[in-house]
Amino acid sequence: MSIRVSKPAVNLREKLSEIDIPTTGSHGSQLMKSVDASESFSLVKAGRKNMIINGACSINQRNGGSSVTIPNATGGTYQLDRWAVNEATDGTVSVNMDGDPPNYPHTGVGQFQKAMQVACSGTDTSLASTQNLHFFQNIEGYNTVHLEWGTSKAKSVTLSFWVKTNNKGVYAVGLENNGTDRCCIREFHHDGSHTWQKFSLTYPGCPDGTWLKTNGCGIRVRFCLASGNQYDDGVDGQWVSSDELTAGRQTNFMTSTSNRFFITGVQLEEGTVATPFEHRFYAEELALCQRYYYKTDAIANGSGYRTWSHPFNNNSNSRRASIRHPVQMRTTPDILNIVHDEDTGADQTSGDALYVSDQVWTFRRETTNTDAGYARIERWTASAEL
């Protein structure tokens, strides 16, 4: 006797789709549940993310490793590329690119080779209401458009960085617009142990105000080291409609010439999570800096000089050279610190930049010697800082 057993057909494809694939960690679960590539990309934070340029403090075209003293430089004096220091107290500070981070690889800061050091070189223990010390970076508006600030869709951002200081206390970091009428302050506390500590601060997106979206200042990031009470009406984690540096608890870094403040690994990115620092190739980081500032230096034996020998506009007394910037600059730059020469030693009666744009500039020299074989520019500086 035979027995026939029957059972309904099984759709293997459907059963496989029902299997609960194991994941590790909540983030892995979120990725598995993402509905499309766009959501997965948002969760991973792939691609370019750091809006800060020279966040690793590794480029200093102006001064190299030299220290520069800044006395009462109200308005901001650029030191390391893209970083300006506003020293508006009765004291002074010195600023330099320091090679300190490699000494502490066990903390995680060993991934960086350089830091910016601010040292108090002249004290001010009693700050007047408007006196302050802060350093900042102006982020170009083209690089902040995706945040949609000034609208109801404004996105949050997270700022992360490493700090070492021997001056214990609360410090403030603010984000503000170019019009200085929208500002959000976040505070952090360093224990003054003179060891590297990492901080992450999240800022809500700003839903109103005017935020530039072209080549002007889209967002200003300001690290405060000292401030009088004129700028202490900020509210930690909230946007206010005024120009503030602190939320009222800022320590005074200017109380001792022993005080030191080091910073590196600065990253500002969309979202509420501080992801690992985005390391860019050195040449790429330099090119990003050169959009705002670059300089050339004379090289031994004339190599690298810009030379020219042909008459300009049929005038045998004129010589000119057209020089292309290494990258397209943010705007038409100021051409400064021009050093020039002629091989005959002819009398040079006048000289000017005939034409300047964000891509090229032309320099002309007039001479009284029509037989001059050539002239040359040995060095110059181009600045298009925000």
C-alpha positions as CSV (number, residue, x, y, z in Angstrom):
1,M,0.0,0.0,0.0
2,S,1.3,3.5,-0.9
3,I,0.5,6.7,0.9
4,R,0.5,10.0,-1.1
5,V,1.3,13.2,0.9
6,S,0.6,16.6,-0.5
7,K,1.5,20.1,0.8
8,P,1.1,23.5,-0.6
9,A,3.9,24.9,-2.9
10,V,6.5,27.1,-1.3
11,N,7.6,30.3,-2.9
12,L,11.3,30.2,-2.0
13,R,11.9,33.9,-3.0
14,E,9.2,35.1,-0.6
15,K,10.6,33.0,2.3
16,L,14.1,34.4,1.8
17,S,12.8,37.9,1.9
18,E,11.2,37.2,5.3
19,I,14.5,36.1,6.9
20,D,15.6,38.5,9.6
21,I,19.2,39.1,8.6
22,P,21.2,39.8,11.7
23,T,22.9,43.1,12.1
24,T,25.4,44.4,14.6
25,G,24.7,47.7,16.4
26,S,21.8,50.1,16.0
27,H,23.5,51.9,13.0
28,G,23.8,48.6,11.1
29,S,20.1,48.1,11.7
30,Q,19.3,51.5,10.4
31,L,21.3,50.8,7.2
32,M,19.5,47.6,6.6
33,K,16.2,49.4,6.9
34,S,17.0,52.4,4.7
35,V,14.5,52.6,1.9
36,D,16.8,53.9,-0.9
37,A,20.4,54.9,-1.7
38,S,19.8,58.5,-0.7
39,E,18.9,57.4,2.9
40,S,21.9,55.0,3.1
41,F,24.2,57.8,1.9
42,S,22.8,60.1,4.6
43,L,23.4,57.5,7.3
44,V,26.9,56.7,6.3
45,K,27.9,60.4,5.7
46,A,30.0,59.4,2.7
47,G,31.6,61.9,0.4
48,R,33.0,65.3,1.2
49,K,31.8,66.7,4.5
50,N,34.2,69.0,6.3
51,M,33.3,72.7,5.6
52,I,36.5,73.8,7.5
53,I,39.6,74.4,5.3
54,N,43.0,73.6,6.9
55,G,41.3,72.1,9.9
56,A,44.4,70.0,10.6
57,C,46.4,73.3,10.9
58,S,49.1,72.0,8.5
59,I,49.4,74.9,6.1
60,N,50.9,78.3,6.9
61,Q,51.9,80.1,3.8
62,R,52.4,83.4,5.5
63,N,54.8,82.4,8.3
64,G,55.7,78.7,8.1
65,G,56.8,77.6,11.6
66,S,57.6,81.2,12.8
67,S,55.7,82.7,15.7
68,V,53.9,86.1,15.2
69,T,53.0,88.5,17.9
70,I,49.6,90.1,17.6
71,P,48.9,93.2,19.6
72,N,45.5,94.7,19.4
73,A,44.8,93.6,15.9
74,T,41.1,94.4,16.0
75,G,39.2,93.0,13.0
76,G,41.2,89.9,12.6
77,T,44.8,89.1,11.4
78,Y,45.2,86.0,9.3
79,Q,48.0,83.6,10.5
80,L,47.7,80.0,9.6
81,D,45.8,79.6,6.3
82,R,42.1,80.4,6.7
83,W,42.4,81.1,10.4
84,A,42.3,84.8,11.6
85,V,43.0,86.0,15.1
86,N,41.2,89.0,16.6
87,E,43.2,90.3,19.6
88,A,41.3,93.3,21.0
89,T,42.5,93.4,24.6
90,D,45.3,95.4,26.4
91,G,47.5,92.4,26.2
92,T,49.2,90.5,23.3
93,V,49.3,87.0,22.0
94,S,51.7,85.1,19.8
95,V,50.5,82.6,17.2
96,N,52.3,79.8,15.4
97,M,51.9,76.4,13.7
98,D,53.1,73.9,16.2
99,G,54.2,70.3,15.8
100,D,52.9,69.1,19.1
101,P,50.2,66.4,18.3
102,P,52.5,63.5,17.4
103,N,53.7,63.4,21.1
104,Y,50.3,62.0,22.1
105,P,49.3,59.2,19.7
106,H,47.5,57.2,22.4
107,T,44.7,59.8,22.6
108,G,43.8,59.7,19.0
109,V,45.2,63.1,18.2
110,G,48.3,61.4,16.8
111,Q,46.6,61.3,13.4
112,F,47.5,65.0,13.1
113,Q,51.0,66.4,12.6
114,K,50.4,70.0,13.4
115,A,48.3,72.3,15.6
116,M,47.7,76.0,16.0
117,Q,49.1,77.4,19.2
118,V,48.0,80.7,20.8
119,A,50.2,81.9,23.6
120,C,49.5,84.8,26.0
121,S,52.6,87.1,25.7
122,G,51.1,90.1,27.4
123,T,48.3,90.0,30.0
124,D,45.0,91.8,30.5
125,T,43.4,90.6,33.8
126,S,40.6,93.1,33.7
127,L,38.8,93.2,30.4
128,A,36.7,96.2,29.4
129,S,33.2,95.5,28.1
130,T,34.1,95.4,24.4
131,Q,37.5,93.8,24.7
132,N,37.9,90.2,23.5
133,L,40.3,87.6,22.1
134,H,39.0,85.1,19.5
135,F,40.1,83.3,16.4
136,F,37.8,82.4,13.5
137,Q,37.3,81.0,10.0
138,N,34.9,82.5,7.5
139,I,33.3,79.7,5.4
140,E,32.4,80.7,1.9
141,G,28.7,80.8,1.1
142,Y,29.1,78.4,-1.9
143,N,30.2,75.7,0.6
144,T,27.2,76.1,3.0
145,V,24.2,76.2,0.5
146,H,23.3,72.6,1.3
147,L,22.5,73.4,4.9
148,E,19.4,75.5,3.8
149,W,19.9,77.9,6.7
150,G,17.4,80.8,6.7
151,T,14.6,78.4,5.8
152,S,12.3,76.0,7.6
153,K,14.4,73.1,6.3
154,A,17.6,74.3,8.0
155,K,19.8,71.4,8.9
156,S,21.8,70.8,12.1
157,V,25.6,70.8,12.1
158,T,28.2,69.3,14.3
159,L,31.6,70.9,15.1
160,S,34.4,68.6,16.4
161,F,38.0,69.5,17.4
162,W,40.9,68.7,19.6
163,V,42.2,71.1,22.3
164,K,45.1,71.2,24.7
165,T,45.5,74.0,27.3
166,N,46.8,74.7,30.7
167,N,44.1,77.4,31.3
168,K,41.2,75.6,33.0
169,G,37.7,76.9,32.3
170,V,34.7,77.2,30.1
171,Y,35.3,78.2,26.4
172,A,32.7,79.3,23.9
173,V,32.4,78.5,20.1
174,G,29.9,80.5,18.1
175,L,28.4,80.2,14.6
176,E,27.1,83.4,13.1
177,N,26.0,84.9,9.8
178,N,27.8,87.6,7.8
179,G,25.4,90.3,9.0
180,T,26.3,89.4,12.7
181,D,22.6,89.4,13.6
182,R,22.2,85.6,14.0
183,C,24.4,83.7,16.4
184,C,24.4,80.4,18.3
185,I,26.9,79.7,21.1
186,R,28.0,76.3,22.4
187,E,30.3,75.9,25.4
188,F,32.9,73.3,26.4
189,H,35.0,72.9,29.5
190,H,38.7,72.0,29.5
191,D,40.2,70.8,32.8
192,G,43.5,72.7,32.3
193,S,45.5,69.5,32.5
194,H,47.5,70.5,29.4
195,T,46.5,67.2,27.7
196,W,44.6,66.7,24.4
197,Q,40.9,66.4,24.7
198,K,38.3,66.0,21.9
199,F,35.1,68.0,21.9
200,S,31.9,67.7,19.8
201,L,29.3,70.4,19.7
202,T,26.0,70.2,17.8
203,Y,24.2,73.3,16.6
204,P,20.5,73.4,15.4
205,G,20.0,74.8,11.9
206,C,19.0,78.4,11.8
207,P,15.5,78.8,10.3
208,D,15.6,82.6,9.7
209,G,17.9,85.5,9.1
210,T,20.1,86.1,6.0
211,W,22.8,83.6,5.1
212,L,25.0,84.4,2.1
213,K,25.1,81.6,-0.5
214,T,27.7,83.0,-2.9
215,N,31.4,83.9,-2.5
216,G,30.8,86.0,0.7
217,C,30.9,84.7,4.2
218,G,28.3,82.0,4.5
219,I,29.0,81.0,8.2
220,R,31.6,82.4,10.6
221,V,33.0,79.9,13.1
222,R,34.5,81.8,16.2
223,F,36.5,80.3,19.1
224,C,36.5,82.7,22.0
225,L,39.4,82.8,24.5
226,A,38.4,86.0,26.4
227,S,35.6,88.5,26.3
228,G,34.1,91.5,28.1
229,N,30.4,91.6,29.0
230,Q,29.4,93.3,25.7
231,Y,29.4,90.0,23.9
232,D,28.2,87.6,26.7
233,D,24.4,87.4,26.0
234,G,24.5,84.2,24.0
235,V,22.4,81.3,25.1
236,D,24.0,77.9,24.9
237,G,22.5,75.9,22.0
238,Q,20.0,78.5,20.9
239,W,20.0,81.1,18.1
240,V,19.8,84.8,19.2
241,S,19.4,87.9,17.0
242,S,22.6,89.7,18.1
243,D,26.4,89.5,17.9
244,E,27.7,87.4,20.8
245,L,30.9,85.6,21.7
246,T,30.0,83.8,24.9
247,A,27.0,82.6,27.0
248,G,28.4,84.4,30.1
249,R,30.8,81.8,31.5
250,Q,33.9,82.4,29.4
251,T,37.3,82.0,31.0
252,N,39.9,84.8,30.6
253,F,42.8,83.3,28.8
254,M,44.8,86.6,29.1
255,T,45.5,86.3,32.8
256,S,49.0,84.8,32.6
257,T,51.9,84.8,30.1
258,S,52.1,81.1,30.9
259,N,48.8,80.3,29.3
260,R,48.8,78.2,26.1
261,F,46.0,77.0,23.9
262,F,46.5,74.4,21.1
263,I,43.9,73.3,18.6
264,T,43.7,70.9,15.7
265,G,41.4,68.5,13.9
266,V,38.6,71.1,13.4
267,Q,35.7,69.7,11.4
268,L,32.2,71.2,10.7
269,E,29.8,68.8,9.1
270,E,26.1,68.4,8.5
271,G,24.2,66.3,11.0
272,T,24.2,65.6,14.7
273,V,27.0,63.1,14.9
274,A,30.8,63.9,14.8
275,T,32.3,61.5,12.3
276,P,36.0,60.7,11.9
277,F,38.1,63.6,10.6
278,E,38.2,64.0,6.8
279,H,41.9,63.9,5.8
280,R,42.5,65.5,2.5
281,F,45.8,65.2,0.5
282,Y,48.2,68.0,1.3
283,A,48.2,69.3,-2.3
284,E,44.5,69.5,-2.3
285,E,44.3,71.2,1.0
286,L,46.9,73.7,-0.2
287,A,44.8,74.4,-3.3
288,L,41.8,75.1,-1.2
289,C,43.8,77.6,0.8
290,Q,45.2,79.2,-2.4
291,R,41.7,80.2,-3.4
292,Y,42.0,82.9,-0.7
293,Y,45.7,83.6,-0.5
294,Y,49.0,82.5,-2.0
295,K,52.5,83.9,-2.3
296,T,55.6,83.1,-4.4
297,D,59.2,83.4,-3.3
298,A,62.3,83.9,-5.4
299,I,64.2,80.7,-6.1
300,A,68.0,80.5,-6.3
301,N,69.6,81.2,-9.7
302,G,66.5,82.7,-11.1
303,S,64.6,79.4,-11.5
304,G,60.9,80.0,-11.2
305,Y,61.0,83.7,-12.0
306,R,58.3,85.2,-14.2
307,T,60.3,86.8,-17.1
308,W,59.3,88.8,-20.2
309,S,61.2,90.6,-23.0
310,H,58.7,91.6,-25.6
311,P,57.5,95.3,-26.0
312,F,54.0,96.1,-24.9
313,N,51.7,98.0,-27.2
314,N,54.6,98.8,-29.6
315,N,56.3,100.7,-26.8
316,S,59.9,99.5,-26.6
317,N,60.2,101.0,-23.2
318,S,57.6,98.6,-21.7
319,R,57.8,95.0,-20.6
320,R,54.9,92.9,-19.3
321,A,54.0,89.5,-18.0
322,S,50.7,87.8,-17.6
323,I,50.5,85.4,-14.6
324,R,47.9,82.8,-14.0
325,H,46.9,82.1,-10.4
326,P,47.5,78.5,-9.2
327,V,43.8,78.1,-8.7
328,Q,40.8,80.3,-9.5
329,M,40.6,82.7,-6.5
330,R,37.5,83.6,-4.6
331,T,37.3,87.0,-6.1
332,T,39.7,89.6,-7.8
333,P,42.6,89.5,-5.4
334,D,44.9,92.3,-4.1
335,I,48.4,91.9,-5.6
336,L,50.9,92.8,-2.9
337,N,54.6,92.7,-2.1
338,I,55.8,92.8,-5.7
339,V,59.6,92.5,-6.0
340,H,60.9,93.0,-9.6
341,D,64.2,93.5,-11.4
342,E,65.8,94.0,-14.8
343,D,69.0,92.5,-16.1
344,T,70.5,95.7,-17.4
345,G,69.9,97.7,-14.2
346,A,67.9,100.2,-16.2
347,D,66.0,103.0,-14.4
348,Q,62.5,101.7,-13.6
349,T,60.3,104.8,-13.5
350,S,56.9,103.2,-12.8
351,G,55.1,99.9,-12.4
352,D,51.5,98.7,-11.9
353,A,49.2,95.7,-12.3
354,L,47.4,96.5,-15.6
355,Y,44.7,93.8,-15.2
356,V,43.7,91.6,-12.3
357,S,40.9,89.0,-12.2
358,D,40.2,85.9,-10.2
359,Q,42.2,83.8,-12.7
360,V,45.1,86.0,-14.0
361,W,46.9,89.2,-13.5
362,T,49.2,91.2,-15.8
363,F,52.2,93.3,-14.6
364,R,54.0,96.0,-16.6
365,R,57.2,97.9,-16.0
366,E,58.2,101.1,-17.8
367,T,61.9,101.7,-18.3
368,T,64.1,104.5,-19.7
369,N,66.3,102.0,-21.4
370,T,64.9,100.8,-24.7
371,D,67.6,98.1,-24.9
372,A,66.6,96.3,-21.8
373,G,66.8,92.6,-22.6
374,Y,64.2,91.4,-20.1
375,A,62.7,92.2,-16.7
376,R,61.4,89.8,-14.1
377,I,59.1,89.5,-11.1
378,E,60.8,87.7,-8.3
379,R,58.0,87.4,-5.8
380,W,54.4,88.6,-5.1
381,T,51.4,87.9,-2.9
382,A,47.8,87.6,-3.9
383,S,45.1,87.9,-1.3
384,A,41.3,87.4,-1.7
385,E,40.4,86.6,1.9
386,L,36.9,86.8,3.2
